[in-house]
Amino acid sequence: MAGPAPKIIVRHAVRLPRRLAGRVWYTLSAGLDAKPEELIAAALRHAQRARRAPVCVAASFPLSVPEIAALAGRSVVNGIVGKHRPETVVSLRREIPNANLGSYWEPGAWSLPDDALHVYFIGSWRLVTPAMLREAVRRQVLTLTVRCGRSWVDVPLGTVGRIARSRAALWSRAKQWSARLHPREPQMLAAPPRLDAQPVAAMIAAAAERRPPAFVRGRVVLVCGNLQPGGAERQVAYTARGLADRPGVESVRLICDMLTPGHPARYDFYLPLVRGAGIEARAVARRAADRASVRGPAALVRCGAALPEGLLVDVANLYEEFIAARPEVVHAWLDWSNTRAGLAAALAGVPRIVLSGRNLAPTNFALYQPYMDPIYEALCALPNVVFLNNSQAGAESYRRWLNLAPDRIKVIYNGIELDPVDTAAAQQQRTRLGIPAAAPLVGGIFRLYPEKRPLLWVETAARVLAANPEAWFVMFGSGILAAEIKEAANRLGIGERLIMPGITAEVLPAMRAFDVFLLTSYGEGVPNVVLEAQWAGTPVVATAAGGVAEALDPGVSGWVVDPADPARLADRVNWLLANPEMRASARCAGPRFVQARFGLKRMIDETIAAYDLAHSGAAGGTEPAAAAARAARDR
């Protein structure tokens, strides 16, 4: 064996420079761009090797009808993008109805089709632009793979997303610090160019000059980003189902930005609940793909240059949805949809516009965008716009941010409909997770995102384990901090005692399996998980976050720890673990409290009252809105 080894080393030493030179040549060469069939085949082979399916094939060149039809017929392809004008894409969709189409256009922008999970860009890596990366991150694409010579390279979308979130979070925090340091001079912080409320109000007034089409009395359209396993998304599903059989409601429809099946974020998690009630639920139709393809209304086209392109396109597409559906009520959920659907509904002349906040004001979170201020401000001037929140703390946060009158935001507490708790199923949860039957168990169920402070949760768990060596910990959920949580757990010595099973659909058995439920968020509305824990009879230890205190029976079934210090949190958890009598008392008191304050029928009744269906008027709702918008424009 010793003899051939030097020859092999020499052979590899000779080949290596040639391979590197070839790789550099192909990386810099555009010669392969003239071989689209070869490139598409190579991309699909790479996807197969990487075990990625289904994939979206995105070409930087036009695709013929036969090429699109052939790709659409392949089971591994669920999306196709070609270099076509938006109007051409509309024509192609009619001609090839089974093709899920998007479009690519120069200089470096694209509209990805719905349900794009793994995108292969069939074009030179040099054509990828920041705008394309932002759109991929925004649409929650899992992998974006680009051609680099004859190689396929994954773009680090996670890093791109973290950078974008960090910049947004930095601006949000800077704005808060500026407001605290200079409460009378908020302009002292140098802000990026931003939209003003006056042109938004003028745009709404201009759109209202023409009389809108007659709207259908009692028709309600709900708008939300997605139906992933979150508290707000559950309330959307409950509301849609609860409205469906109420007198005075002609029909209910639900429109989402994303309902991608098979996505790890589970965007369609609550979709069966909605469709099971016979409710139409789908993703928004993407008629406009870029600034140039926005066709209406005329006021939006004229003033569209002041809006970020993504916002403009979203508003234009929702406007078309509302003109086609003609609802009497548009009910939007969360700030992303509130700003987009609220503005689109105002432009469409919808008689009643309901904007539902489910947390503190967005300036507390990384999702905040500067355009939210002027859009909310313009919508606040419209008398047919109703603001809701699910906690007094959240409503007060929005009132301060938007400088609203005390009664401008109505509080409607969450409604939940929960089944009896199955104790046997709870024990099975412990068995499946490998947790000893008698071991103290501290649990959490939440998204693994910064606002939930899961690293504080891990620090608290480490202190609990120090005092309770037999304790175990379970953290259900998914999100961007999963790897950091595992690293922190290992560093703090609880890696072997912390189980992270991902998302669970069996929330109540999981809650009942816990001895204590721990929540460490810094921002919440009224969290459903706190209600579910009490319903399951599990005592809650939580930080003072937004409306958490409103969701608890303090000192009976839940305890708020303030300030949010891991030692204080651990002391309260340890106290409960050492007091079986207190846990038994919480098991009886929790369900009674939840049933009394957070009934589902009450929530639906109060929501319908906010719609004011008897008085909003199917034709006259836009006149006061137009007058208010004109007044705001003229100020």
C-alpha positions as CSV (number, residue, x, y, z in Angstrom):
1,M,0.0,0.0,0.0
2,A,2.9,2.3,0.6
3,G,4.0,2.2,-3.1
4,P,1.0,3.7,-4.9
5,A,0.3,6.4,-2.3
6,P,2.9,8.9,-3.6
7,K,1.6,8.5,-7.2
8,I,-2.0,9.2,-6.0
9,I,-0.8,12.3,-4.2
10,V,1.1,13.5,-7.2
11,R,-1.9,12.8,-9.5
12,H,-4.2,14.8,-7.2
13,A,-1.6,17.6,-6.9
14,V,-1.6,17.9,-10.7
15,R,-5.4,17.7,-11.1
16,L,-6.2,20.2,-8.3
17,P,-5.0,23.4,-10.1
18,R,-6.8,22.2,-13.3
19,R,-10.0,21.8,-11.3
20,L,-9.7,25.1,-9.6
21,A,-8.9,26.8,-12.9
22,G,-11.9,25.1,-14.5
23,R,-14.2,26.1,-11.6
24,V,-13.0,29.8,-11.9
25,W,-13.5,29.7,-15.7
26,Y,-17.1,28.4,-15.4
27,T,-17.8,30.8,-12.6
28,L,-16.8,33.8,-14.7
29,S,-18.2,32.4,-18.0
30,A,-21.6,33.1,-19.3
31,G,-21.4,30.3,-21.9
32,L,-23.7,28.0,-20.1
33,D,-26.5,30.6,-20.2
34,A,-27.2,29.5,-23.8
35,K,-28.0,25.9,-22.7
36,P,-31.3,26.3,-20.8
37,E,-32.3,22.6,-21.2
38,E,-29.0,21.5,-19.7
39,L,-29.3,24.0,-16.8
40,I,-32.8,23.0,-15.9
41,A,-31.9,19.3,-16.0
42,A,-28.8,19.9,-13.9
43,A,-30.9,21.9,-11.3
44,L,-33.4,19.1,-11.0
45,R,-30.6,16.5,-10.6
46,H,-29.1,18.6,-7.8
47,A,-32.5,18.9,-6.1
48,Q,-32.9,15.2,-6.3
49,R,-29.4,14.6,-4.7
50,A,-30.2,17.2,-2.0
51,R,-33.6,15.5,-1.4
52,R,-35.5,18.7,-2.0
53,A,-39.0,18.5,-3.3
54,P,-41.0,20.1,-4.6
55,V,-38.9,22.8,-6.3
56,C,-39.6,26.0,-8.0
57,V,-37.6,26.5,-11.3
58,A,-36.9,30.2,-11.8
59,A,-35.4,31.0,-15.2
60,S,-33.7,34.3,-16.1
61,F,-34.9,33.9,-19.7
62,P,-38.3,33.4,-21.4
63,L,-39.9,29.9,-21.3
64,S,-42.0,28.7,-24.2
65,V,-45.5,27.3,-23.6
66,P,-44.3,23.7,-24.3
67,E,-41.4,24.2,-21.8
68,I,-43.8,25.5,-19.1
69,A,-46.3,22.7,-19.8
70,A,-43.5,20.0,-19.6
71,L,-42.2,21.4,-16.3
72,A,-45.7,21.8,-14.8
73,G,-46.3,18.1,-15.6
74,R,-43.4,17.0,-13.4
75,S,-44.4,16.0,-9.9
76,V,-41.2,17.4,-8.4
77,V,-41.9,20.9,-9.8
78,N,-44.5,23.1,-8.0
79,G,-43.5,26.5,-9.3
80,I,-42.2,28.0,-12.5
81,V,-40.7,31.5,-13.1
82,G,-39.7,32.8,-16.5
83,K,-38.8,36.2,-17.9
84,H,-42.2,37.3,-18.9
85,R,-44.2,40.5,-18.5
86,P,-47.0,40.3,-15.9
87,E,-49.7,40.5,-18.6
88,T,-48.0,37.6,-20.4
89,V,-48.1,35.6,-17.1
90,V,-51.8,36.2,-16.9
91,S,-52.2,34.9,-20.5
92,L,-50.0,31.8,-19.7
93,R,-52.0,31.0,-16.6
94,R,-55.1,30.8,-18.8
95,E,-53.4,28.7,-21.3
96,I,-51.7,26.3,-18.8
97,P,-54.0,26.3,-15.8
98,N,-52.0,23.6,-13.9
99,A,-48.8,25.7,-14.0
100,N,-48.1,27.7,-10.8
101,L,-46.4,30.7,-12.3
102,G,-44.4,33.7,-11.2
103,S,-42.3,36.1,-13.2
104,Y,-38.7,37.5,-13.5
105,W,-37.9,40.8,-15.0
106,E,-35.0,43.1,-15.3
107,P,-33.3,44.9,-13.7
108,G,-33.2,42.0,-11.1
109,A,-36.7,41.6,-9.6
110,W,-39.1,38.7,-9.5
111,S,-42.5,37.6,-8.2
112,L,-42.3,34.1,-6.8
113,P,-45.3,31.8,-7.2
114,D,-47.3,30.6,-4.2
115,D,-46.0,27.7,-2.3
116,A,-42.3,28.2,-3.4
117,L,-40.2,26.2,-0.9
118,H,-37.0,25.3,-2.7
119,V,-36.1,27.8,-5.5
120,Y,-33.5,27.1,-8.2
121,F,-32.4,30.2,-10.1
122,I,-31.6,29.0,-13.6
123,G,-29.4,31.9,-14.5
124,S,-26.0,33.3,-13.6
125,W,-25.4,34.1,-10.0
126,R,-24.4,37.6,-11.1
127,L,-28.1,38.3,-11.8
128,V,-29.2,37.8,-8.2
129,T,-30.0,41.2,-6.6
130,P,-30.8,42.4,-3.1
131,A,-34.4,42.9,-4.2
132,M,-34.7,39.2,-5.2
133,L,-33.2,38.1,-1.9
134,R,-35.6,40.3,0.1
135,E,-38.6,38.8,-1.8
136,A,-37.3,35.3,-1.1
137,V,-36.9,36.0,2.6
138,R,-40.3,37.7,2.7
139,R,-42.0,34.7,1.0
140,Q,-40.3,32.4,3.5
141,V,-38.4,30.4,0.9
142,L,-36.5,27.6,2.5
143,T,-33.6,27.3,0.1
144,L,-32.5,29.5,-2.8
145,T,-29.9,27.8,-5.0
146,V,-28.0,29.6,-7.7
147,R,-25.7,28.5,-10.5
148,C,-22.0,29.3,-10.1
149,G,-20.4,27.9,-13.2
150,R,-21.3,24.2,-13.2
151,S,-21.9,24.2,-9.5
152,W,-25.1,24.9,-7.5
153,V,-24.6,27.0,-4.4
154,D,-27.2,27.8,-1.7
155,V,-27.7,31.4,-0.8
156,P,-27.6,31.9,3.0
157,L,-31.2,33.1,3.3
158,G,-31.1,32.7,7.0
159,T,-28.3,35.2,7.3
160,V,-30.0,37.6,4.9
161,G,-33.2,37.4,7.0
162,R,-31.3,37.9,10.3
163,I,-29.6,41.0,8.9
164,A,-32.9,42.4,7.7
165,R,-34.5,41.7,11.1
166,S,-31.5,43.2,12.9
167,R,-31.7,46.4,10.9
168,A,-35.5,46.7,11.5
169,A,-35.0,46.0,15.2
170,L,-32.2,48.5,15.5
171,W,-34.4,51.2,13.9
172,S,-37.3,50.3,16.2
173,R,-35.1,50.4,19.3
174,A,-33.5,53.7,18.2
175,K,-36.9,55.2,17.8
176,Q,-38.0,54.2,21.3
177,W,-34.8,55.5,22.8
178,S,-35.2,58.8,21.0
179,A,-38.8,59.1,22.2
180,R,-37.7,58.5,25.8
181,L,-34.7,60.9,25.6
182,H,-36.5,63.6,23.7
183,P,-40.2,63.2,24.3
184,R,-41.0,66.6,22.7
185,E,-38.5,66.4,19.9
186,P,-38.8,63.0,18.3
187,Q,-37.3,64.5,15.1
188,M,-33.9,64.7,16.7
189,L,-33.2,61.1,15.6
190,A,-32.2,61.1,11.9
191,A,-34.8,58.9,10.4
192,P,-34.7,57.2,7.0
193,P,-36.9,58.7,4.3
194,R,-40.5,57.9,5.2
195,L,-44.0,58.2,3.9
196,D,-46.2,60.9,5.4
197,A,-49.9,60.6,6.4
198,Q,-51.0,63.5,4.2
199,P,-50.4,61.9,0.8
200,V,-51.9,58.7,2.1
201,A,-55.0,60.5,3.1
202,A,-55.1,62.4,-0.2
203,M,-54.8,59.1,-2.1
204,I,-57.8,57.7,-0.1
205,A,-59.8,60.8,-0.8
206,A,-59.0,60.8,-4.5
207,A,-60.0,57.1,-4.8
208,A,-63.3,57.8,-3.0
209,E,-64.3,60.6,-5.5
210,R,-65.8,58.0,-7.7
211,R,-68.7,56.0,-6.3
212,P,-67.6,52.5,-5.6
213,P,-69.6,49.4,-6.7
214,A,-72.5,48.3,-4.5
215,F,-71.2,46.1,-1.7
216,V,-72.9,43.0,-0.5
217,R,-74.6,43.5,2.8
218,G,-73.4,41.1,5.4
219,R,-70.4,39.8,3.4
220,V,-67.2,39.7,5.5
221,V,-63.6,39.2,4.3
222,L,-60.9,38.3,6.8
223,V,-57.3,39.0,5.9
224,C,-54.3,37.6,7.7
225,G,-50.7,36.8,6.8
226,N,-51.0,33.0,7.2
227,L,-52.6,30.3,9.4
228,Q,-49.5,29.0,11.2
229,P,-49.8,27.6,14.7
230,G,-49.9,31.0,16.5
231,G,-52.3,32.6,18.9
232,A,-53.5,35.3,16.5
233,E,-53.9,32.8,13.7
234,R,-56.1,30.6,15.9
235,Q,-58.3,33.5,16.7
236,V,-58.7,34.2,13.0
237,A,-59.8,30.6,12.5
238,Y,-62.2,30.7,15.5
239,T,-63.7,34.0,14.2
240,A,-64.2,32.8,10.7
241,R,-65.9,29.6,12.0
242,G,-68.0,31.5,14.6
243,L,-69.2,34.1,12.0
244,A,-70.3,31.5,9.4
245,D,-73.6,30.7,10.9
246,R,-74.6,34.0,12.5
247,P,-77.7,35.9,11.4
248,G,-76.9,38.9,9.3
249,V,-73.7,37.5,8.0
250,E,-74.1,36.7,4.2
251,S,-70.8,34.9,3.9
252,V,-67.3,34.8,5.3
253,R,-64.1,34.5,3.2
254,L,-60.5,34.4,4.4
255,I,-57.5,35.7,2.3
256,C,-53.9,35.0,3.4
257,D,-50.5,36.0,2.1
258,M,-49.2,32.5,2.4
259,L,-50.9,29.1,2.9
260,T,-47.9,27.1,1.6
261,P,-48.5,23.4,2.3
262,G,-45.6,21.4,3.6
263,H,-43.7,24.4,4.9
264,P,-41.8,23.9,8.2
265,A,-43.6,27.0,9.5
266,R,-46.9,25.2,9.0
267,Y,-48.6,28.2,7.2
268,D,-51.7,26.0,6.7
269,F,-51.9,24.6,10.2
270,Y,-55.4,26.0,10.9
271,L,-56.7,25.7,7.3
272,P,-58.6,22.4,8.0
273,L,-60.4,24.1,10.9
274,V,-61.5,27.0,8.6
275,R,-62.4,24.9,5.6
276,G,-64.1,22.3,7.8
277,A,-66.7,25.0,8.5
278,G,-67.3,25.5,4.8
279,I,-65.4,28.8,4.5
280,E,-63.5,29.8,1.4
281,A,-59.9,30.3,2.4
282,R,-57.0,30.9,-0.1
283,A,-53.9,32.9,-0.8
284,V,-54.3,36.4,-2.3
285,A,-54.4,36.4,-6.1
286,R,-51.2,38.1,-7.3
287,R,-52.3,40.1,-10.3
288,A,-49.7,42.8,-9.9
289,A,-46.1,41.7,-9.6
290,D,-44.1,44.9,-9.6
291,R,-44.5,48.6,-9.6
292,A,-45.0,48.8,-13.3
293,S,-47.8,46.2,-13.3
294,V,-50.0,48.1,-10.8
295,R,-53.1,49.0,-12.7
296,G,-55.5,50.5,-10.2
297,P,-56.9,52.4,-8.6
298,A,-55.8,55.5,-10.4
299,A,-55.0,57.3,-7.1
300,L,-52.7,54.4,-6.1
301,V,-50.9,54.4,-9.5
302,R,-50.4,58.2,-9.2
303,C,-49.1,58.1,-5.7
304,G,-47.4,54.7,-5.8
305,A,-43.9,56.1,-6.1
306,A,-44.1,57.1,-2.4
307,L,-44.7,53.5,-1.3
308,P,-42.1,50.7,-1.0
309,E,-42.6,48.4,-4.0
310,G,-43.6,45.4,-1.9
311,L,-46.2,47.4,0.0
312,L,-47.5,48.9,-3.2
313,V,-47.9,45.5,-4.9
314,D,-49.6,44.0,-1.9
315,V,-52.1,46.9,-1.6
316,A,-52.9,46.7,-5.3
317,N,-53.6,43.0,-5.2
318,L,-55.8,43.3,-2.1
319,Y,-57.6,46.2,-3.7
320,E,-58.5,43.9,-6.7
321,E,-59.7,41.3,-4.2
322,F,-62.0,43.7,-2.5
323,I,-63.4,45.1,-5.7
324,A,-64.2,41.6,-6.9
325,A,-65.6,40.3,-3.6
326,R,-67.5,43.6,-2.7
327,P,-67.6,42.9,1.1
328,E,-69.4,45.1,3.6
329,V,-66.7,44.4,6.2
330,V,-62.9,43.8,5.8
331,H,-61.4,42.6,9.0
332,A,-57.6,42.6,9.0
333,W,-55.4,40.9,11.6
334,L,-51.9,42.0,12.8
335,D,-49.9,45.0,11.6
336,W,-48.7,43.5,8.3
337,S,-52.2,42.9,7.1
338,N,-53.7,45.9,8.9
339,T,-51.6,48.4,6.9
340,R,-52.0,46.6,3.6
341,A,-55.6,45.4,3.8
342,G,-56.7,48.6,5.7
343,L,-55.3,50.9,3.0
344,A,-56.6,48.7,0.1
345,A,-60.1,48.6,1.7
346,A,-60.1,52.3,2.1
347,L,-59.2,52.8,-1.5
348,A,-61.9,50.3,-2.5
349,G,-64.5,52.1,-0.5
350,V,-65.3,49.2,1.8
351,P,-68.0,50.5,4.2
352,R,-66.5,48.9,7.4
353,I,-62.8,48.4,8.0
354,V,-61.7,46.6,11.2
355,L,-58.1,46.6,12.2
356,S,-57.2,44.0,14.9
357,G,-54.0,44.4,16.9
358,R,-53.0,41.3,18.9
359,N,-50.1,42.6,20.9
360,L,-48.3,45.8,21.9
361,A,-47.6,48.4,19.2
362,P,-45.3,47.2,16.4
363,T,-42.5,49.6,17.5
364,N,-41.7,47.1,20.2
365,F,-40.8,44.4,17.7
366,A,-38.4,43.7,14.8
367,L,-41.3,43.6,12.3
368,Y,-41.9,47.3,12.6
369,Q,-41.6,49.3,9.4
370,P,-41.6,53.1,9.2
371,Y,-44.4,53.2,6.7
372,M,-46.8,51.8,9.4
373,D,-47.0,55.2,11.2
374,P,-48.4,57.2,8.3
375,I,-50.8,54.5,7.1
376,Y,-52.2,54.0,10.5
377,E,-52.4,57.8,11.0
378,A,-54.4,58.2,7.8
379,L,-56.7,55.3,8.6
380,C,-57.3,56.7,12.1
381,A,-58.9,59.7,10.4
382,L,-61.6,57.6,8.8
383,P,-64.9,57.1,10.8
384,N,-65.6,53.8,9.2
385,V,-62.3,52.3,10.6
386,V,-62.6,50.4,13.8
387,F,-59.6,49.5,15.9
388,L,-59.6,46.3,18.1
389,N,-57.1,44.8,20.5
390,N,-57.2,41.8,22.7
391,S,-55.8,43.4,25.8
392,Q,-56.0,46.7,27.7
393,A,-52.2,46.8,27.8
394,G,-52.1,46.3,24.0
395,A,-54.8,49.0,23.4
396,E,-52.9,51.4,25.6
397,S,-49.7,50.8,23.7
398,Y,-51.3,51.6,20.4
399,R,-53.1,54.6,21.8
400,R,-49.8,56.1,23.0
401,W,-48.0,55.3,19.7
402,L,-50.8,56.7,17.5
403,N,-51.9,59.5,19.9
404,L,-55.5,58.3,19.9
405,A,-58.4,59.2,22.1
406,P,-58.9,56.8,25.0
407,D,-62.0,55.3,23.5
408,R,-60.7,54.9,19.9
409,I,-59.6,51.2,20.4
410,K,-62.1,48.6,21.6
411,V,-60.8,45.7,23.6
412,I,-62.2,42.3,22.8
413,Y,-60.6,39.5,24.8
414,N,-59.7,36.3,22.9
415,G,-62.3,33.5,22.7
416,I,-61.3,29.9,23.0
417,E,-63.1,26.7,22.6
418,L,-61.3,23.9,24.4
419,D,-62.1,20.2,24.7
420,P,-62.0,18.4,28.1
421,V,-58.4,17.5,29.1
422,D,-57.4,13.9,28.6
423,T,-55.3,12.9,31.5
424,A,-54.3,9.6,29.9
425,A,-53.1,11.4,26.8
426,A,-51.0,13.7,29.0
427,Q,-49.3,10.7,30.5
428,Q,-48.7,9.3,27.1
429,Q,-47.0,12.6,26.2
430,R,-44.5,12.1,29.0
431,T,-43.9,8.5,28.0
432,R,-43.3,9.4,24.3
433,L,-40.8,12.1,25.4
434,G,-39.0,9.7,27.7
435,I,-39.7,11.7,30.9
436,P,-40.1,9.7,34.1
437,A,-43.7,9.6,35.4
438,A,-42.8,11.2,38.8
439,A,-40.2,13.7,37.5
440,P,-41.0,17.5,37.9
441,L,-41.7,18.8,34.4
442,V,-41.5,22.5,33.4
443,G,-42.8,23.2,29.9
444,G,-43.3,25.9,27.3
445,I,-45.1,26.2,24.0
446,F,-44.3,29.2,21.9
447,R,-42.5,30.4,18.7
448,L,-38.7,30.3,19.0
449,Y,-38.3,34.0,18.3
450,P,-36.7,36.9,20.1
451,E,-39.9,38.4,21.5
452,K,-40.5,35.2,23.4
453,R,-37.0,35.3,25.0
454,P,-36.4,31.6,24.9
455,L,-32.8,32.1,26.1
456,L,-34.1,33.6,29.3
457,W,-36.3,30.5,29.5
458,V,-33.2,28.3,29.3
459,E,-31.4,30.4,32.0
460,T,-34.4,30.0,34.3
461,A,-34.5,26.3,33.6
462,A,-30.8,25.9,34.5
463,R,-31.5,27.5,37.9
464,V,-34.5,25.3,38.5
465,L,-32.5,22.2,37.7
466,A,-29.8,23.3,40.2
467,A,-32.5,23.3,43.0
468,N,-34.4,20.3,41.6
469,P,-31.9,17.7,40.2
470,E,-34.8,15.4,39.1
471,A,-36.5,18.1,36.9
472,W,-37.0,17.9,33.2
473,F,-37.9,20.6,30.6
474,V,-39.8,20.6,27.4
475,M,-40.0,23.5,24.9
476,F,-42.5,22.9,22.1
477,G,-42.2,25.2,19.0
478,S,-40.1,26.2,16.1
479,G,-38.3,29.3,14.9
480,I,-35.1,31.0,14.1
481,L,-33.5,30.6,17.6
482,A,-33.7,26.8,17.8
483,A,-29.9,26.3,17.3
484,E,-29.0,29.1,19.8
485,I,-31.4,27.5,22.4
486,K,-29.7,24.1,22.1
487,E,-26.3,25.7,22.3
488,A,-27.2,27.7,25.4
489,A,-28.8,24.6,27.0
490,N,-25.6,22.6,26.5
491,R,-23.4,25.5,27.8
492,L,-25.6,25.8,30.9
493,G,-25.5,22.0,31.6
494,I,-29.2,21.2,30.9
495,G,-28.8,19.9,27.3
496,E,-29.7,16.3,28.4
497,R,-32.7,17.5,30.3
498,L,-34.2,19.9,27.7
499,I,-36.4,18.3,25.0
500,M,-37.3,20.2,21.9
501,P,-39.9,18.1,20.0
502,G,-40.9,20.9,17.6
503,I,-44.5,21.9,16.9
504,T,-47.3,19.9,18.6
505,A,-51.0,19.7,17.6
506,E,-51.8,18.1,21.0
507,V,-51.5,21.3,23.0
508,L,-53.9,20.4,25.9
509,P,-52.3,17.0,26.7
510,A,-48.9,18.7,26.6
511,M,-50.1,21.4,29.0
512,R,-51.6,18.8,31.4
513,A,-48.3,16.9,31.3
514,F,-46.5,19.9,32.7
515,D,-46.2,20.6,36.4
516,V,-45.6,24.3,35.7
517,F,-45.9,26.3,32.4
518,L,-43.2,29.0,32.0
519,L,-43.5,32.0,29.6
520,T,-40.7,34.5,29.4
521,S,-41.9,36.9,26.6
522,Y,-41.2,40.6,26.6
523,G,-44.3,41.4,24.4
524,E,-47.7,39.8,24.3
525,G,-51.3,40.5,23.8
526,V,-53.5,38.0,25.6
527,P,-51.5,34.8,24.9
528,N,-53.7,31.7,24.1
529,V,-51.0,29.4,25.7
530,V,-51.6,31.0,29.1
531,L,-55.3,30.3,28.7
532,E,-54.7,26.8,27.5
533,A,-52.4,26.1,30.5
534,Q,-55.0,27.2,33.0
535,W,-57.7,25.3,31.2
536,A,-55.5,22.2,31.5
537,G,-55.1,23.0,35.3
538,T,-51.4,23.8,35.0
539,P,-50.1,26.8,37.0
540,V,-48.4,29.5,35.0
541,V,-45.3,31.5,35.8
542,A,-44.8,34.4,33.3
543,T,-43.0,37.7,32.8
544,A,-44.9,41.0,32.9
545,A,-45.5,41.2,29.1
546,G,-48.3,43.2,27.7
547,G,-51.7,41.6,28.5
548,V,-50.3,38.5,30.2
549,A,-51.6,39.7,33.6
550,E,-55.1,40.1,32.1
551,A,-55.0,36.4,31.0
552,L,-54.3,35.1,34.6
553,D,-56.1,34.7,37.8
554,P,-53.2,36.3,39.8
555,G,-52.0,34.3,42.8
556,V,-54.5,31.5,42.1
557,S,-53.7,29.9,38.7
558,G,-50.9,32.2,37.6
559,W,-48.0,34.3,38.8
560,V,-46.4,37.3,37.1
561,V,-42.7,37.9,37.9
562,D,-41.4,41.4,37.4
563,P,-38.6,42.3,36.7
564,A,-37.8,39.4,34.3
565,D,-34.9,38.0,36.2
566,P,-33.9,34.3,35.8
567,A,-33.3,34.0,39.6
568,R,-36.8,35.4,40.4
569,L,-38.5,33.3,37.8
570,A,-36.7,30.2,39.0
571,D,-37.7,30.9,42.6
572,R,-41.3,31.1,41.7
573,V,-41.1,27.9,39.6
574,N,-39.3,26.1,42.5
575,W,-41.9,27.3,45.0
576,L,-44.7,25.8,42.9
577,L,-42.8,22.5,42.4
578,A,-42.4,22.3,46.2
579,N,-46.1,23.0,46.8
580,P,-48.4,20.2,45.5
581,E,-51.4,21.8,47.4
582,M,-51.0,25.0,45.4
583,R,-50.7,23.1,42.1
584,A,-53.9,21.2,43.0
585,S,-55.7,24.4,43.8
586,A,-54.6,25.9,40.4
587,R,-55.9,22.8,38.7
588,C,-59.4,23.5,40.0
589,A,-59.4,27.3,39.7
590,G,-57.8,27.7,36.2
591,P,-60.6,26.2,34.1
592,R,-63.3,28.2,35.9
593,F,-61.4,31.5,35.3
594,V,-60.9,30.8,31.6
595,Q,-64.5,29.7,31.0
596,A,-65.8,32.8,32.7
597,R,-63.7,35.5,31.0
598,F,-62.7,34.0,27.6
599,G,-65.7,32.3,26.2
600,L,-65.9,31.9,22.4
601,K,-69.5,33.0,22.0
602,R,-68.8,36.2,23.9
603,M,-65.9,37.0,21.5
604,I,-68.0,36.4,18.4
605,D,-70.9,38.5,19.8
606,E,-68.5,41.4,20.5
607,T,-66.9,41.1,17.1
608,I,-70.2,41.2,15.3
609,A,-71.1,44.3,17.4
610,A,-67.9,45.9,16.2
611,Y,-68.9,45.3,12.6
612,D,-72.1,47.2,13.2
613,L,-73.7,45.4,10.2
614,A,-77.1,47.1,10.7
615,H,-75.7,50.6,10.3
616,S,-72.5,50.5,8.2
617,G,-74.5,50.5,5.0
618,A,-73.7,48.7,1.8
619,A,-73.5,51.8,-0.3
620,G,-73.1,54.8,2.0
621,G,-70.2,53.8,4.1
622,T,-67.6,55.5,1.9
623,E,-69.0,59.0,2.0
624,P,-67.9,59.9,5.6
625,A,-64.6,58.2,4.9
626,A,-64.1,60.4,1.8
627,A,-65.0,63.5,3.7
628,A,-62.6,62.7,6.5
629,A,-59.8,61.8,4.1
630,R,-60.4,65.1,2.2
631,A,-60.2,67.0,5.5
632,A,-57.0,65.2,6.5
633,R,-55.6,65.9,3.1
634,D,-56.4,69.6,3.3
635,R,-54.9,70.1,6.8
